[in-house]
Amino acid sequence: AEPQTIARLELMFDVDYDHPMESVLMGHPERRMPFCVEHYRVLDEGGNVLATCTENHQARNVIVFASPVKTTGLRVELTPPTPHIPAALFAVQVYGPTS
């Protein structure tokens, strides 16, 4: 209910852990992980955009704010990878300033 100060945000996405990309020695039929969310936005309670990513390909995204953000809520908007694959966010970790 009270505003919190956020300095860092970590998001964990679905990269299909049971179907990993093989090494360059084996090859892989896909150029990207089909389940990984590529486009997302993070907004505060007022709808202000705090972070945007348009070409994600990693399971773990760490967002470090230039200056800590004070807010009473966060909203993460995900764009599904394809019309037939739902967008999946496995974890959200929020950290305050370290000082």
Salt bridges, closest charged atoms under 4 A:
GLU10 OE2 - ARG8 NH1 3.07
GLU10 OE2 - ARG60 NH2 3.24
GLU22 OE1 - HIS28 NE2 3.36
GLU30 OE1 - HIS19 NE2 3.70
GLU30 OE1 - HIS28 ND1 2.88
GLU38 OE2 - ARG32 NE 3.12
GLU38 OE1 - HIS39 NE2 3.93
GLU77 OE1 - ARG41 NH2 2.73
GLU77 OE2 - ARG75 NH2 3.17
